[in-house]
Each structure stands twice: as C-alpha cells, then as structure tokens.
Amino acid sequence: FKQKTAYEIMPSLVGSEMCIRDSTYSCTFEDFSAIVEEYEEAFKEFITEYELVKVNDHKSIMMCHCTDMEAMGEMMSSPEMKEWDKENNCVDIVYSLEKIN
C-alpha cells in the first residue's frame, strides 16, 4: 500500500468506487497530511489507493478508490475524527463518482 501519483492512480480509479474528498481546515496542509498518514492503516480496510493533493495551505483534495463508502463514513464520523475536525475547523465534502460511457 502506497500513496500514488495522479498519473498512476487515475486509470484505476475510474468507476463506481471513485471517491473525491474536498477538505478545508484551519491547520496547515502538513498537519492535515499527518492525520491522513496516522489513520492510513485503519482506512486500508476500505481504501485501496489514494492521492492527497494540496490546493493551498488550508485546502486539499483526496482522490481514492473506496471499496466501502459506509465504512469510510463511519470512520470519518468517529468521536476521534469529530474531535479533530472540531479542533481544526475541518469540513469535508465527499463525492462518489460513476464512470460515464
């Protein structure tokens, strides 16, 4: 399991399990990236690969291949995550995408 570059990840993510997480926060991007890395082992259960992209110091986009959106929602709603979100004014918007043919 490793973080992929956008070029490596894009072809494999097209499909019903493609997810985009748009996050804004008051902490730095480095702090946000650190919390993602801290929980990486836990989200391996439902995210097989991802790319975290810095938009600016207080905003990022994560593209990921999610195999269980319900499990991801549960983790993002855990008491620990809610507390971190509150402390860092973090707001996440999650989009699930489907391939169009």
N, C-alpha and C positions, 0 to 999 in steps of 0.2 A: 504494500500500500504506500503510494507516494503521491505528493501533490503534482499534478500535471500542468504543462503549459497549455495555453489556449489552443495552439495548433494541434497538440496531441489529443486533447480532450474533446474537441468539437465533434468530429465524426462519430464517436462512440456514444455521445450524449443525445443525439437526435432521436426522439421517440417519446413515448408516453411517460417515461420516468425522468425526463429532463426537468430540472428544477432551478429556478433563479431566486436567490435570496438577496434582496436590496436592503442594506443596513445603514442607518445613520446613528451616530453616537457622539458623546462629548469627550470621550477619551481619545487617545491617538490611534491611528491605524495600527501601530506596532502593538499597543495594548490589546486591541481587538484581535489581531492576528495571534497573539499569545493565548487568548482564551480559546480560540479555534483549535490551536495546537494542543492545548491542555485537554480538550474534550475529544480529540481525534480518535482515540482508542474506543470511546463509547459510541461515536457515530459510525464506526466501521460496520456496525450491525445493520445499518440501513443506507449508508452512503458508500458506494464502491470507489468513486473517484471524484475529485473536485478541483476547482481553480478559484482562488481568492484573489480578487483584483482591487487594488487601491484606486479609488476615484479621486479622493482628496484626503486631507488629514482626518476627516470625521465622517467619511462615507466609503463603503466598499460594496462590491458585487461578488457574490459567490455563485458559480455555476456548478451544479453537481448532478451526478447520476444517483438518484434516490430510489431504492427498491421498496421502501415502505414509508409513505408520506405520513401515515398515522403515528408511527414510531418517532419520526422526526418532530412532529408536532408535540408529542408527549415530552420529548427531551427539551424542546425549546420552551415548554410551559412548566418545567420542573421548578421547585422552590429555589434551587441554586441559580438557575438561569434567570428567573424572575428577579431575584435579588441583584444579580449582576447587571441586568438591564436597567433596573431602577437606579442603581449607583452610578451608572454611566449614561443615563438618558438614552438608552439604546431602543430603537424602533426598527423592527424587521418587517418587511413585506415579502411574502413568499409567493412565487408564481410557479405553477405547474404547466408545462408546455407539451403540446402534442405535435407530432410530425404531420405536415400537410402534404398530401400527394395529389 
